[in-house]
Amino acid sequence: MSRTGQEIAYCSACSTRVRGVDFENGRAFRAMDQVFCAACCPQGVRTRPGSRPRMAAAPRIVARRILRRTPGRAPAWIAGAIIAASLFGIGAFRSPEVPQPRILTPRPVVREPVPLVEEVALVTCRFDGTDRRLMGTLENRSLYGVTAFNQCFAGLEQSKPFTVPPQGEFRATYFLRSATRLCFRLRVQRGATLTVPYDVVLDHPVVGVPTELRIPFSEFMSPDASGPPTIVPGDRMTMISIFGEGVDCGLRLDALSLVELRP
């Protein structure tokens, strides 16, 4: 055999190169798929001289094309959609038949600060038996109207007049059993002996429910054309009256006071 076509193998134990002629000369041996040189061959392992070593079959390799996606990179159609949206707007992907909702941005509401007002009580009726010069019947911490001048009256007569402040309110909580015109009256002293009435009239007051009412002093008007039409700061007030035109209206007062408002 020509040296050019000799078979070359390697010892399975020491990796020494073994040629085909070594198997013929007894300097190499094979045991199944393993090759041994004379130094490494186990006892009892021998092969026929001249035979060629069996080489293990090479594993079958099937080549496949594997598509790998780079991490963090979106598919091409998503990238194209993003580019189109940036160029033409999101509305390009919406149906033109469907109306788009209108988004309104609410404007901030700026509220003006409410000025603090100090309240000073000028007259306060407690209806607990300690009040003096009441007009009406006191019962269960309420003042019930009595018949006077063919009307139903309730109120308070001041023994010592007080001075009307620049700002103030008349406050009362009233109850009516039946509908009637209701009048709230403040009497102001004019001169040594004369007093002038200043009224606020309710043509249709609330019936059947206790109702709180607050009226600024400036809203009381006088039917007397000879004097000032309204109460002015500095006037001297002497009497508070509430009366209904119907005698059987069932007028009742649960609270009555005059308050000065100081900004």
VOBA-1610 file (N, C-alpha, C; in pm, whole numbers, padded with zeros to 5 digits, always signed):
BEGIN
Met+00086-00119+00000Met+00000+00000+00000Met+00088+00123+00000Ser+00048+00217-00075Ser+00124+00342-00081Ser+00108+00418+00049Arg+00219+00485+00089Arg+00215+00563+00214Arg+00117+00679+00204Thr+00097+00719+00075Thr+00007+00834+00059Thr-00134+00801+00103Gly-00177+00679+00089Gly-00316+00643+00124Gly-00328+00573+00256Gln-00229+00582+00343Gln-00237+00512+00471Gln-00342+00577+00562Glu-00399+00490+00642Glu-00499+00534+00740Glu-00428+00575+00867Ile-00473+00683+00928Ile-00413+00734+01051Ile-00520+00739+01158Ala-00489+00687+01275Ala-00579+00692+01390Ala-00499+00733+01512Tyr-00568+00748+01628Tyr-00502+00792+01750Tyr-00545+00703+01864Cys-00451+00677+01952Cys-00478+00592+02068Cys-00583+00656+02157Ser-00683+00578+02196Ser-00791+00630+02280Ser-00743+00661+02421Ala-00625+00607+02462Ala-00576+00629+02598Ala-00474+00741+02603Cys-00372+00740+02514Cys-00264+00839+02523Cys-00257+00931+02404Ser-00349+00915+02306Ser-00359+00999+02187Ser-00235+00989+02096Thr-00160+00878+02107Thr-00045+00857+02018Thr-00095+00824+01878Arg-00032+00881+01778Arg-00077+00857+01642Arg-00045+00712+01603Val-00147+00652+01542Val-00132+00511+01499Val-00164+00506+01350Arg-00075+00441+01269Arg-00097+00430+01126Arg-00152+00291+01093Gly-00201+00284+00971Gly-00260+00157+00929Gly-00160+00042+00933Val-00031+00070+00904Val+00071-00036+00905Val+00097-00088+01044Asp+00068-00006+01147Asp+00088-00050+01285Asp-00008-00163+01320Phe-00131-00159+01263Phe-00225-00268+01289Phe-00178-00397+01224Glu-00110-00381+01107Glu-00061-00501+01037Glu+00060-00562+01108Asn+00140-00476+01173Asn+00261-00523+01238Asn+00239-00558+01384Gly+00120-00540+01435Gly+00092-00574+01575Gly+00135-00467+01672Arg+00160-00345+01623Arg+00197-00235+01714Arg+00076-00150+01753Ala-00041-00190+01703Ala-00165-00122+01739Ala-00278-00222+01736Phe-00379-00193+01815Phe-00492-00286+01828Phe-00621-00204+01837Arg-00731-00270+01802Arg-00863-00204+01813Arg-00956-00292+01892Ala-01041-00228+01970Ala-01145-00297+02046Ala-01276-00223+02020Met-01362-00281+01940Met-01487-00217+01894Met-01454-00083+01830Asp-01498+00026+01882Asp-01474+00156+01819Asp-01353+00227+01878Gln-01276+00163+01965Gln-01160+00225+02029Gln-01031+00167+01969Val-00930+00254+01968Val-00798+00218+01913Val-00696+00233+02023Phe-00605+00137+02036Phe-00501+00142+02138Phe-00367+00116+02073Cys-00267+00188+02127Cys-00130+00154+02087Cys-00085+00032+02167Ala+00036-00024+02134Ala+00081-00146+02200Ala+00102-00122+02348Ala+00142+00002+02388Ala+00170+00029+02529Ala+00043+00042+02611Cys-00065+00089+02550Cys-00189+00116+02626Cys-00292+00006+02609Cys-00270-00091+02525Cys-00372-00191+02496Cys-00394-00280+02618Pro-00517-00298+02662Pro-00545-00385+02777Pro-00517-00530+02740Gln-00500-00608+02845Gln-00476-00750+02825Gln-00598-00815+02763Gly-00578-00899+02665Gly-00686-00973+02603Gly-00749-00902+02487Val-00705-00778+02460Val-00764-00703+02348Val-00669-00718+02230Arg-00715-00784+02128Arg-00637-00801+02007Arg-00730-00804+01889Thr-00675-00769+01775Thr-00754-00775+01652Thr-00677-00848+01547Arg-00749-00880+01437Arg-00685-00951+01330Arg-00586-00862+01260Pro-00465-00912+01229Pro-00371-00829+01154Pro-00428-00800+01017Gly-00408-00678+00973Gly-00453-00637+00840Gly-00591-00577+00837Ser-00665-00590+00943Ser-00800-00530+00941Ser-00789-00381+00967Arg-00886-00305+00921Arg-00887-00160+00934Arg-00978-00120+01051Pro-00940-00019+01119Pro-01023+00020+01235Pro-01156+00080+01189Arg-01261+00047+01269Arg-01394+00106+01241Arg-01402+00243+01306Met-01437+00337+01222Met-01451+00473+01274Met-01596+00497+01311Ala-01613+00572+01419Ala-01750+00602+01463Ala-01820+00686+01358Ala-01948+00653+01338Ala-02026+00727+01239Ala-02041+00872+01283Ala-02020+00963+01191Ala-02034+01106+01224Ala-02181+01141+01245Pro-02208+01220+01340Pro-02349+01257+01364Pro-02404+01335+01247Arg-02532+01308+01226Arg-02600+01375+01115Arg-02634+01519+01159Ile-02591+01613+01077Ile-02614+01753+01110Ile-02712+01810+01009Val-02824+01862+01060Val-02926+01924+00974Val-02917+02075+00993Ala-02890+02142+00888Ala-02877+02288+00895Ala-03015+02352+00883Arg-03046+02438+00977Arg-03174+02511+00975Arg-03146+02660+00986Arg-03236+02738+00922Arg-03225+02883+00931Arg-03307+02932+01052Ile-03237+02989+01142Ile-03302+03035+01266Ile-03311+03187+01262Leu-03435+03235+01272Leu-03457+03380+01276Leu-03455+03425+01420Arg-03362+03509+01451Arg-03350+03560+01587Arg-03391+03708+01591Arg-03470+03742+01696Arg-03514+03880+01714Arg-03422+03949+01813Thr-03371+04059+01768Thr-03281+04135+01855Thr-03359+04190+01974Pro-03311+04165+02097Pro-03385+04215+02214Pro-03402+04367+02207Gly-03527+04411+02244Gly-03554+04554+02250Gly-03593+04615+02116Arg-03594+04538+02009Arg-03627+04593+01877Arg-03764+04543+01835Ala-03856+04633+01802Ala-03992+04598+01767Ala-03996+04544+01624Pro-04099+04465+01587Pro-04113+04419+01449Pro-04123+04537+01353Ala-04099+04507+01226Ala-04093+04616+01127Ala-04226+04686+01111Trp-04340+04610+01122Trp-04470+04676+01101Trp-04503+04773+01214Ile-04455+04742+01337Ile-04479+04834+01448Ile-04397+04960+01429Ala-04272+04944+01389Ala-04187+05061+01366Ala-04247+05150+01257Gly-04303+05086+01152Gly-04365+05166+01046Gly-04487+05241+01094Ala-04566+05177+01183Ala-04684+05245+01236Ala-04646+05364+01321Ile-04539+05351+01398Ile-04495+05461+01483Ile-04448+05578+01398Ile-04375+05550+01291Ile-04326+05656+01202Ile-04442+05727+01134Ala-04543+05648+01088Ala-04658+05709+01022Ala-04738+05796+01118Ala-04748+05749+01244Ala-04823+05827+01343Ala-04754+05959+01372Ser-04621+05958+01376Ser-04548+06082+01401Ser-04559+06180+01285Leu-04576+06127+01163Leu-04585+06215+01046Leu-04726+06266+01022Phe-04825+06178+01038Phe-04962+06214+01000Phe-05055+06226+01120Gly-05011+06192+01241Gly-05098+06202+01357Gly-05171+06071+01382Ile-05217+06057+01505Ile-05287+05933+01543Ile-05417+05919+01465Gly-05480+06031+01429Gly-05608+06026+01361Gly-05602+05955+01227Ala-05482+05938+01168Ala-05472+05870+01040Ala-05509+05723+01050Phe-05506+05664+01168Phe-05536+05522+01187Phe-05679+05501+01235Arg-05758+05609+01249Arg-05894+05596+01298Arg-05991+05609+01183Ser-06107+05547+01203Ser-06209+05552+01099Ser-06264+05693+01087Pro-06275+05749+00968Pro-06326+05887+00955Pro-06473+05899+00991Glu-06548+05786+00990Glu-06690+05793+01022Glu-06715+05811+01170Val-06622+05772+01254Val-06642+05779+01399Val-06596+05915+01449Pro-06686+05997+01505Pro-06644+06129+01556Pro-06554+06116+01676Gln-06450+06195+01676Gln-06354+06190+01785Gln-06403+06277+01901Pro-06390+06227+02025Pro-06436+06306+02140Pro-06352+06432+02157Arg-06419+06538+02199Arg-06351+06664+02223Arg-06310+06671+02370Ile-06183+06691+02391Ile-06129+06695+02527Ile-06112+06840+02568Leu-06181+06877+02674Leu-06173+07013+02725Leu-06088+07016+02850Thr-05997+07107+02854Thr-05913+07124+02972Thr-05979+07224+03066Pro-06017+07179+03188Pro-06085+07273+03279Pro-05993+07385+03323Arg-06050+07502+03330Arg-05974+07616+03377Arg-05975+07620+03530Pro-05865+07660+03588Pro-05863+07668+03735Pro-05958+07776+03784Val-06030+07743+03891Val-06125+07836+03949Val-06054+07918+04056Val-06056+08045+04037Val-05993+08136+04132Val-06102+08197+04219Arg-06099+08166+04344Arg-06199+08216+04437Arg-06142+08333+04517Glu-06222+08435+04523Glu-06182+08550+04600Glu-06190+08518+04750Pro-06092+08557+04826Pro-06098+08529+04971Pro-06215+08602+05035Val-06284+08530+05121Val-06398+08587+05191Val-06346+08665+05312Pro-06378+08793+05319Pro-06328+08871+05433Pro-06392+08825+05563Leu-06313+08823+05667Leu-06362+08783+05798Leu-06440+08899+05859Val-06556+08864+05915Val-06643+08965+05976Val-06666+08927+06121Glu-06645+09022+06208Glu-06671+09000+06350Glu-06816+09035+06381Glu-06884+08947+06453Glu-07023+08968+06490Glu-07031+09007+06637Val-07099+09119+06663Val-07117+09167+06800Val-07267+09175+06826Ala-07314+09103+06926Ala-07456+09101+06957Ala-07498+09232+07024Leu-07597+09299+06966Leu-07653+09420+07025Leu-07773+09386+07114Val-07860+09300+07062Val-07978+09253+07138Val-07993+09105+07111Thr-08011+09025+07215Thr-08031+08881+07201Thr-08142+08839+07297Cys-08249+08783+07242Cys-08357+08729+07325Cys-08331+08580+07346Arg-08328+08541+07473Arg-08300+08402+07507Arg-08427+08319+07521Phe-08538+08382+07550Phe-08666+08315+07568Phe-08658+08207+07676Asp-08582+08238+07781Asp-08568+08144+07893Asp-08621+08200+08023Gly-08694+08311+08016Gly-08748+08374+08136Gly-08666+08489+08188Thr-08547+08512+08133Thr-08462+08621+08180Thr-08481+08749+08098Asp-08550+08741+07985Asp-08572+08860+07902Asp-08675+08951+07969Arg-08662+09080+07943Arg-08755+09178+07996Arg-08823+09253+07882Arg-08950+09297+07913Arg-09028+09380+07821Arg-09054+09308+07689Leu-09085+09178+07697Leu-09126+09103+07579Leu-09275+09127+07552Met-09314+09124+07427Met-09454+09131+07387Met-09492+08998+07327Gly-09577+08921+07399Gly-09617+08789+07355Gly-09623+08695+07473Thr-09646+08567+07443Thr-09657+08465+07545Thr-09535+08375+07537Leu-09460+08365+07647Leu-09338+08284+07650Leu-09375+08142+07691Glu-09335+08044+07609Glu-09369+07904+07636Glu-09269+07814+07563Asn-09211+07720+07639Asn-09117+07621+07582Asn-09006+07689+07501Arg-08947+07796+07559Arg-08835+07869+07500Arg-08871+07926+07362Ser-08994+07966+07345Ser-09040+08034+07225Ser-09137+08144+07267Leu-09151+08244+07180Leu-09241+08356+07207Leu-09356+08350+07107Tyr-09479+08333+07159Tyr-09598+08321+07076Tyr-09667+08457+07065Gly-09717+08488+06945Gly-09783+08615+06923Gly-09916+08625+06994Val-09950+08746+07028Val-10079+08776+07093Val-10154+08877+07007Thr-10287+08881+07026Thr-10370+08971+06947Thr-10355+09114+06997Ala-10325+09206+06905Ala-10315+09349+06935Ala-10339+09426+06806Phe-10425+09529+06814Phe-10458+09611+06697Phe-10514+09525+06582Asn-10589+09420+06621Asn-10652+09329+06526Asn-10549+09254+06440Gln-10432+09232+06498Gln-10327+09156+06434Gln-10259+09067+06538Cys-10168+08976+06492Cys-10097+08887+06584Cys-09956+08943+06604Phe-09927+08992+06726Phe-09803+09064+06756Phe-09709+08981+06844Ala-09578+09000+06821Ala-09474+08950+06911Ala-09354+09042+06895Gly-09275+09060+07003Gly-09160+09148+06989Gly-09098+09185+07120Leu-09019+09294+07117Leu-08942+09338+07232Leu-08938+09491+07232Glu-08963+09549+07352Glu-08951+09694+07369Glu-08830+09723+07456Gln-08736+09801+07399Gln-08614+09833+07471Gln-08640+09944+07574Ser-08598+09919+07696Ser-08609+10025+07797Ser-08499+10129+07778Lys-08387+10087+07717Lys-08276+10178+07690Lys-08241+10168+07543Pro-08266+10273+07465Pro-08235+10267+07321Pro-08085+10242+07297Phe-08056+10182+07181Phe-07916+10161+07144Phe-07891+10226+07008Thr-07765+10254+06980Thr-07726+10325+06858Thr-07705+10227+06744Val-07762+10262+06628Val-07748+10177+06509Val-07605+10186+06458Pro-07535+10071+06439Pro-07395+10072+06389Pro-07392+10092+06238Pro-07272+10112+06180Pro-07261+10128+06034Pro-07311+10005+05957Gln-07288+09885+06010Gln-07336+09762+05946Gln-07396+09672+06052Gly-07508+09612+06018Gly-07572+09522+06113Gly-07689+09451+06050Glu-07744+09353+06123Glu-07853+09270+06072Glu-07960+09250+06178Phe-08082+09238+06132Phe-08194+09188+06211Phe-08204+09038+06184Arg-08208+08958+06289Arg-08214+08813+06272Arg-08329+08757+06354Ala-08403+08664+06292Ala-08516+08602+06361Ala-08543+08467+06299Thr-08595+08375+06381Thr-08645+08247+06333Thr-08794+08243+06368Tyr-08878+08237+06265Tyr-09023+08246+06286Tyr-09092+08120+06238Phe-09216+08102+06284Phe-09301+07991+06241Phe-09442+08045+06225Leu-09509+08005+06115Leu-09648+08041+06090Leu-09731+07915+06071Arg-09847+07914+06135Arg-09938+07800+06117Arg-10021+07814+05990Ser-10051+07937+05950Ser-10129+07962+05829Ser-10071+08083+05757Ala-10103+08093+05628Ala-10046+08199+05544Ala-10104+08335+05579Thr-10019+08437+05581Thr-10059+08576+05603Thr-09942+08667+05567Arg-09969+08794+05547Arg-09861+08890+05527Arg-09791+08910+05660Leu-09656+08909+05656Leu-09578+08918+05778Leu-09490+09042+05771Cys-09489+09119+05878Cys-09414+09245+05882Cys-09311+09241+05994Phe-09189+09286+05963Phe-09081+09301+06061Phe-09055+09451+06075Arg-09064+09501+06197Arg-09059+09646+06220Arg-08955+09683+06324Leu-08878+09786+06293Leu-08785+09847+06388Leu-08828+09993+06407Arg-08842+10033+06533Arg-08881+10172+06562Arg-08758+10253+06602Val-08743+10370+06535Val-08629+10458+06558Val-08679+10588+06622Gln-08603+10631+06721Gln-08641+10752+06794Gln-08605+10876+06713Arg-08704+10968+06700Arg-08683+11096+06635Arg-08725+11206+06733Gly-08631+11276+06786Gly-08662+11378+06885Gly-08677+11316+07024Ala-08737+11392+07113Ala-08747+11348+07253Ala-08855+11243+07272Thr-08968+11255+07200Thr-09082+11166+07224Thr-09130+11093+07099Leu-09085+11130+06981Leu-09137+11072+06856Leu-09054+10951+06815Thr-09124+10843+06771Thr-09058+10726+06713Thr-09118+10702+06575Val-09035+10658+06481Val-09075+10634+06343Val-09054+10486+06309Pro-09156+10417+06251Pro-09139+10276+06214Pro-09065+10261+06081Tyr-08981+10157+06076Tyr-08913+10116+05952Tyr-08943+09968+05933Asp-09001+09934+05816Asp-09057+09800+05797Asp-08989+09725+05682Val-08994+09590+05694Val-08970+09496+05584Val-09089+09401+05584Val-09162+09392+05471Val-09286+09314+05464Val-09265+09194+05371Leu-09309+09076+05418Leu-09309+08954+05336Leu-09452+08925+05297Asp-09481+08932+05167Asp-09617+08903+05121Asp-09648+08754+05123His-09544+08670+05101His-09566+08525+05097His-09459+08455+05181Pro-09469+08465+05313Pro-09369+08399+05398Pro-09389+08248+05398Val-09286+08179+05445Val-09290+08032+05455Val-09388+07992+05564Val-09467+07888+05538Val-09569+07841+05632Val-09539+07697+05671Gly-09556+07669+05801Gly-09547+07531+05849Gly-09407+07483+05882Val-09305+07564+05859Val-09167+07523+05884Val-09094+07638+05954Pro-09021+07614+06063Pro-08941+07721+06124Pro-08840+07774+06022Thr-08837+07906+06005Thr-08756+07968+05900Thr-08670+08077+05960Glu-08539+08072+05931Glu-08446+08176+05977Glu-08441+08288+05875Leu-08440+08410+05923Leu-08440+08527+05837Leu-08333+08625+05885Arg-08256+08681+05789Arg-08155+08782+05820Arg-08177+08902+05727Ile-08195+09019+05787Ile-08225+09139+05709Ile-08127+09249+05751Pro-08049+09305+05657Pro-07962+09419+05692Pro-08045+09539+05736Phe-07991+09618+05827Phe-08062+09737+05875Phe-08096+09831+05761Ser-08012+09837+05659Ser-08032+09932+05549Ser-08154+09898+05463Glu-08211+09778+05475Glu-08326+09740+05394Glu-08459+09777+05460Phe-08458+09822+05582Phe-08582+09863+05646Phe-08620+10002+05595Met-08745+10015+05548Met-08793+10139+05487Met-08903+10201+05573Ser-08909+10334+05571Ser-09011+10406+05649Ser-09123+10453+05559Pro-09248+10430+05602Pro-09361+10484+05523Pro-09378+10634+05540Asp-09308+10694+05633Asp-09319+10838+05660Asp-09224+10914+05568Ala-09281+10993+05479Ala-09200+11065+05381Ala-09128+11185+05440Ser-09163+11223+05562Ser-09101+11342+05621Ser-08961+11316+05675Gly-08929+11190+05702Gly-08799+11158+05759Gly-08712+11083+05660Pro-08596+11039+05705Pro-08507+10960+05618Pro-08577+10831+05573Pro-08560+10788+05447Pro-08630+10669+05398Pro-08577+10539+05459Thr-08454+10538+05503Thr-08395+10417+05561Thr-08329+10450+05694Ile-08301+10343+05768Ile-08226+10359+05893Ile-08081+10393+05860Val-08026+10488+05930Val-07888+10531+05904Val-07805+10510+06031Pro-07674+10488+06016Pro-07589+10474+06134Pro-07602+10595+06226Gly-07611+10567+06355Gly-07627+10672+06454Gly-07768+10688+06503Asp-07870+10632+06431Asp-08008+10637+06478Asp-08021+10561+06610Arg-08120+10602+06690Arg-08146+10537+06818Arg-08269+10447+06802Met-08252+10318+06828Met-08359+10219+06810Met-08418+10184+06946Thr-08555+10175+06949Thr-08622+10154+07077Thr-08709+10030+07082Met-08758+09979+06968Met-08855+09869+06972Met-08838+09778+06850Ile-08861+09647+06873Ile-08859+09545+06767Ile-08995+09477+06768Ser-09063+09472+06654Ser-09195+09411+06645Ser-09204+09321+06523Ile-09272+09207+06538Ile-09304+09116+06428Ile-09453+09088+06439Phe-09528+09108+06331Phe-09672+09084+06339Phe-09725+09035+06206Gly-09826+08947+06218Gly-09898+08896+06103Gly-10035+08957+06095Glu-10082+08982+05973Glu-10213+09047+05956Glu-10326+08954+05999Gly-10310+08824+05984Gly-10412+08731+06027Gly-10400+08702+06176Val-10509+08722+06248Val-10506+08702+06394Val-10477+08556+06428Asp-10529+08464+06348Asp-10513+08320+06374Asp-10397+08259+06295Cys-10297+08336+06258Cys-10185+08283+06179Cys-10092+08195+06261Gly-10101+08203+06396Gly-10016+08118+06480Gly-09870+08159+06478Leu-09843+08289+06483Leu-09705+08338+06481Leu-09628+08291+06604Arg-09506+08243+06580Arg-09417+08200+06688Arg-09275+08240+06654Leu-09203+08292+06754Leu-09062+08328+06738Leu-08977+08232+06819Asp-08880+08168+06751Asp-08786+08078+06819Asp-08652+08145+06844Ala-08624+08257+06777Ala-08498+08331+06797Ala-08520+08474+06751Leu-08455+08569+06821Leu-08467+08710+06787Leu-08342+08782+06835Ser-08274+08856+06742Ser-08152+08926+06782Ser-08122+09036+06682Leu-08040+09133+06726Leu-07982+09237+06641Leu-07829+09226+06654Val-07759+09226+06541Val-07615+09197+06540Val-07542+09307+06464Glu-07430+09351+06519Glu-07342+09443+06450Glu-07236+09362+06376Leu-07207+09401+06252Leu-07105+09334+06170Leu-06986+09427+06156Arg-06871+09380+06204Arg-06748+09460+06198Arg-06648+09394+06104Pro-06614+09455+05992Pro-06517+09395+05899Pro-06376+09396+05956
//
